[in-house]
Amino acid sequence: MSNSFLPPSSPLYEAPDLYARAFEPPDPGQAGFFATLLGSPGGRVLSLGCGEGRLEETLARHGLRFVGIDASVAMAARAARRDPFGLYVAARMEALPLAPAGYAGALSALLSFAYLTQRAQQEAVLRWLAVALMPGAPLVLEIPLAWRPRRLQGISERHEFGGGEYAFHYFDVLEENDSGAVLATAMRIATPEAVAERHAPLMVFTPPGIRELLEAAGFEGVRFHAPYDLESGTESPPRDCLRGVVVAQRRESLQRRGKDE
C-alpha cells in the first residue's frame, strides 16, 4: 500500500513488518490494468507514494522502470530491494527533491494522492508533474471518487489475513471544497502480537473536481475507470466509490491553453 503522507513517526511505518503482513501482493489483473494504462513508455515512470514497492516490483515484469517516492526511509529502502531496476527516494510528494527530467509517465496508486487535502498542495503537485512529464505522457491516479462524497461517511473496508485483521473506516466530513470533500479516516492493523493505527484526513474527489484540477495544471484527455460509469453520473452504491482511477495525458504544450484563452 502507498500512503506517502503518513508522517515518519506513524505507528504503521514504525512497524513495517506488520504493515507488510496486512497487504497481499497485487494480483496479476491489477498489475496488468495499471500496465495497460501506463502503456510502454520506454523511459522512467514516477511512482508517488510507492510504499514497499510491491506494485512497482510487479509492473517491472511488464518492462516498466520506476523512480519511486515515499515519505518513509524504511519503505523506500524496501522498495529498492524489491525492484533492483528502479530508483527509490525517501521524500514527501509536496516537496519532491527531483528535477523535472522528461519522465515517461507517472503513477500514484492506492489513494496516496488523496492524502493531499489542501487544494494548493494538489495544484502544486499536479503542476510539477505537468512540467516533469514528457508531452503526451500518461498520469494515472488511484483516488476515492464520488459524486456525493458525504455518502462515504460510515463506510468501512475490512479483511482478514494470516493471524490478523485490517480495517479502513471513513468518518465524518471535515470540509467541503471545489474538488470534493475531506473525510476523517482511520486505518487499523491488528494481530495477536501488535496493533498499529493511523488517523488522517483523506480527500474524496468528485469527477468534475479532479478534472478541473488536472486540466488547469496542464493535462488533457481526462477519463475515469471505476465499477460504474462516472462520465454519465450514474448512481452506484457508496462502496463502489472507494477507489477509482483517473487517467490523463500531459498536453503537448503547457502554454497552449493560455494562448487559446
Sequence and secondary structure as in RCSB ss.txt:
>XXXX:A:sequence
MSNSFLPPSSPLYEAPDLYARAFEPPDPGQAGFFATLLGSPGGRVLSLGCGEGRLEETLARHGLRFVGIDASVAM
AARAARRDPFGLYVAARMEALPLAPAGYAGALSALLSFAYLTQRAQQEAVLRWLAVALMPGAPLVLEIPLAWRPR
RLQGISERHEFGGGEYAFHYFDVLEENDSGAVLATAMRIATPEAVAERHAPLMVFTPPGIRELLEAAGFEGVRFH
APYDLESGTESPPRDCLRGVVVAQRRESLQRRGKDE
>XXXX:A:secstr
   TTS TT HHHH HHHHHHHS    HHHHHHHHHHH   SSEEEEES TT HHHHHHHTTT EEEEEES HHH
HHHHHHH TTSEEEE  GGG       BSEEEE TTGGGG  SHHHHHHHHHHHHHHB TT EEEEEE B SSGG
GGTT EEEEEETTEEEEEEEEEEEEEETTEEEEEEEEEEE SS EEEEEEEEEEE HHHHHHHHHHHTEEEEEEE
SSS TTTT    GGGGSSEEEEEEE S TTHHHHH 
